[in-house]
Amino acid sequence: MSARIAPKTPDRSRTGNLPGRCRPSCGRAIRGRMSNHESTCSPASIAAAHAADRPQTYLLSVVALPTRDTQSVKAFSFDTWGVAFNSVCRIPGGWRIKAGSSATPNGELAGEGSQGATWFSQSSPRELRAFVMVTLYAPVQKLDRTTGSGSVPATFKGYATVETDEGDKRVPLDYRNIKLTRASSCPR
């Protein structure tokens, strides 16, 4: 005859009743720094912590540029936060593209056309569709956010230089001018 041992009930006084309060230990459990029997998190909490730790790879497109009638976009620039640039899949003819980030979470995606014939007169040019591969480590943050310890910039924030009949005009750009499509490689 063998004796059965009942599974240990989690100590709620240590973890609290909310799954979010035990996420740090769940994160350690899924990254192997704590054994599973030491973690008192529910399977849903462990799955949520695991999903937050999983970066997502996307093809980035620049869309909805501010052009009207005879206007053309001759340059654009986005400051980025939390975006890793994996690859520039293709460079539009007559353009220079700059994409990269530093050792901190900030980075830049910028482009500049060499002459009027290469500037974009369409709001969502085909040449800027799925042309950069990026990895995001968190959901897109639409606006700058102030926290108790400082501020966290928006994921994408920048401007376009638009050639108008009255001269150059600098127009703001943001997350609405970026389209992300999940992908694992550049298009062929």
C-alpha positions as CSV (number, residue, x, y, z in Angstrom):
1,M,0.0,0.0,0.0
2,S,1.4,3.4,-0.9
3,A,0.6,6.7,0.7
4,R,-0.4,9.6,-1.5
5,I,1.0,13.0,-0.7
6,A,-1.3,15.9,-1.4
7,P,0.2,18.7,-3.6
8,K,1.2,21.7,-1.6
9,T,-1.2,24.6,-1.8
10,P,0.4,27.9,-2.7
11,D,1.0,30.3,0.2
12,R,-1.2,33.3,-0.9
13,S,0.2,35.4,1.9
14,R,3.6,35.4,0.1
15,T,2.3,36.0,-3.4
16,G,-1.0,37.8,-3.0
17,N,-4.1,36.8,-4.8
18,L,-3.4,38.8,-8.0
19,P,-1.4,37.0,-10.7
20,G,0.5,40.2,-11.5
21,R,1.9,40.3,-8.0
22,C,3.7,37.0,-8.5
23,R,5.0,37.7,-12.0
24,P,8.6,38.4,-11.1
25,S,8.9,34.9,-9.6
26,C,7.1,33.5,-12.6
27,G,9.6,35.2,-14.9
28,R,12.5,33.7,-12.9
29,A,10.8,30.3,-13.1
30,I,10.4,30.3,-16.8
31,R,13.9,31.6,-17.3
32,G,15.3,28.8,-15.2
33,R,16.5,30.8,-12.3
34,M,14.0,29.2,-9.9
35,S,12.7,25.7,-10.0
36,N,9.0,25.2,-10.8
37,H,8.1,23.9,-7.4
38,E,9.4,27.2,-5.8
39,S,7.0,29.2,-8.0
40,T,3.6,29.8,-6.6
41,C,2.1,31.3,-9.8
42,S,-0.8,30.0,-11.7
43,P,-0.3,28.6,-15.2
44,A,-2.0,31.7,-16.6
45,S,0.5,34.0,-14.8
46,I,3.4,32.0,-16.0
47,A,2.0,32.1,-19.6
48,A,1.5,35.9,-19.3
49,A,5.1,36.5,-18.0
50,H,6.4,34.2,-20.8
51,A,4.5,36.1,-23.5
52,A,5.9,39.4,-22.2
53,D,9.4,38.1,-22.5
54,R,9.0,37.0,-26.1
55,P,10.1,39.5,-28.7
56,Q,8.1,39.8,-32.0
57,T,9.7,40.3,-35.4
58,Y,7.9,42.4,-38.0
59,L,8.3,43.9,-41.4
60,L,7.9,47.7,-41.1
61,S,6.2,49.9,-43.7
62,V,5.9,53.7,-43.7
63,V,2.4,54.6,-44.6
64,A,-0.1,57.6,-44.6
65,L,2.5,60.2,-45.4
66,P,1.2,63.8,-45.5
67,T,1.0,64.5,-49.2
68,R,-1.5,66.5,-51.2
69,D,-1.9,67.5,-54.8
70,T,1.6,68.7,-55.9
71,Q,3.4,67.9,-52.7
72,S,6.2,65.4,-52.3
73,V,7.9,63.8,-49.3
74,K,11.6,64.4,-49.7
75,A,12.7,63.0,-46.3
76,F,11.4,61.3,-43.1
77,S,12.8,60.5,-39.7
78,F,11.4,58.5,-36.8
79,D,13.0,58.4,-33.3
80,T,12.3,54.9,-32.0
81,W,12.2,53.4,-28.5
82,G,12.4,49.6,-27.8
83,V,12.9,48.7,-31.5
84,A,15.8,46.5,-32.7
85,F,16.6,46.9,-36.4
86,N,17.4,43.5,-37.9
87,S,17.7,44.4,-41.6
88,V,17.0,47.0,-44.2
89,C,15.3,44.6,-46.8
90,R,15.6,47.0,-49.7
91,I,16.4,50.7,-50.3
92,P,14.2,52.7,-52.6
93,G,16.0,54.0,-55.7
94,G,17.6,57.4,-55.2
95,W,17.2,57.3,-51.4
96,R,19.5,56.9,-48.4
97,I,18.1,54.9,-45.5
98,K,19.5,55.0,-42.0
99,A,18.3,52.4,-39.5
100,G,19.8,51.5,-36.2
101,S,19.8,51.8,-32.5
102,S,22.3,52.3,-29.8
103,A,23.1,50.2,-26.7
104,T,20.1,51.9,-25.1
105,P,16.5,51.4,-26.2
106,N,16.5,54.5,-28.5
107,G,17.1,54.3,-32.2
108,E,16.3,56.0,-35.5
109,L,14.8,55.2,-38.9
110,A,15.4,57.9,-41.5
111,G,15.3,58.3,-45.2
112,E,16.2,61.1,-47.6
113,G,15.6,61.3,-51.4
114,S,18.4,62.5,-53.5
115,Q,16.4,64.7,-55.9
116,G,12.8,65.6,-56.8
117,A,12.3,62.7,-59.2
118,T,12.8,60.2,-56.4
119,W,10.6,62.0,-53.8
120,F,7.3,60.3,-52.9
121,S,4.1,61.9,-54.0
122,Q,1.8,59.0,-52.8
123,S,0.8,58.8,-49.2
124,S,1.8,55.1,-48.9
125,P,4.5,54.5,-51.5
126,R,5.1,50.9,-52.6
127,E,8.8,51.4,-52.1
128,L,8.3,51.9,-48.4
129,R,6.2,48.7,-47.9
130,A,7.8,46.0,-45.8
131,F,11.3,47.4,-46.4
132,V,12.8,47.1,-42.9
133,M,12.8,44.1,-40.5
134,V,12.5,45.0,-36.8
135,T,12.0,43.3,-33.5
136,L,9.8,44.8,-30.8
137,Y,10.2,43.7,-27.2
138,A,6.9,45.3,-26.0
139,P,3.7,46.4,-27.5
140,V,3.8,49.7,-29.5
141,Q,3.5,52.7,-27.1
142,K,1.5,55.3,-28.9
143,L,2.5,58.4,-26.8
144,D,5.2,59.5,-24.5
145,R,4.5,58.4,-21.0
146,T,5.6,59.9,-17.7
147,T,6.5,57.6,-14.9
148,G,7.6,58.2,-11.3
149,S,11.2,57.8,-12.3
150,G,11.1,59.8,-15.6
151,S,9.6,59.4,-19.0
152,V,9.3,56.7,-21.6
153,P,9.2,57.9,-25.2
154,A,6.6,56.7,-27.8
155,T,7.8,53.7,-29.8
156,F,7.7,55.8,-33.1
157,K,7.8,59.5,-33.3
158,G,9.2,61.8,-36.0
159,Y,8.6,64.1,-38.9
160,A,8.4,64.2,-42.7
161,T,9.9,67.0,-44.8
162,V,7.3,67.8,-47.4
163,E,8.1,69.9,-50.5
164,T,5.2,72.3,-51.1
165,D,4.6,75.2,-53.5
166,E,5.5,77.5,-50.6
167,G,8.8,75.6,-49.8
168,D,9.7,72.9,-47.3
169,K,7.3,72.0,-44.5
170,R,8.1,69.8,-41.5
171,V,5.0,67.6,-40.6
172,P,4.8,65.4,-37.5
173,L,4.7,61.6,-37.9
174,D,3.8,58.9,-35.2
175,Y,2.7,55.3,-34.7
176,R,-0.1,55.8,-37.3
177,N,2.5,56.2,-40.0
178,I,4.0,52.8,-39.3
179,K,2.5,49.5,-40.3
180,L,3.9,46.3,-38.7
181,T,3.3,42.9,-40.3
182,R,4.6,39.8,-38.5
183,A,7.3,38.1,-40.4
184,S,10.4,36.0,-40.0
185,S,12.4,37.2,-43.0
186,C,12.5,40.0,-45.6
187,P,10.3,39.6,-48.7
188,R,11.9,38.1,-51.8
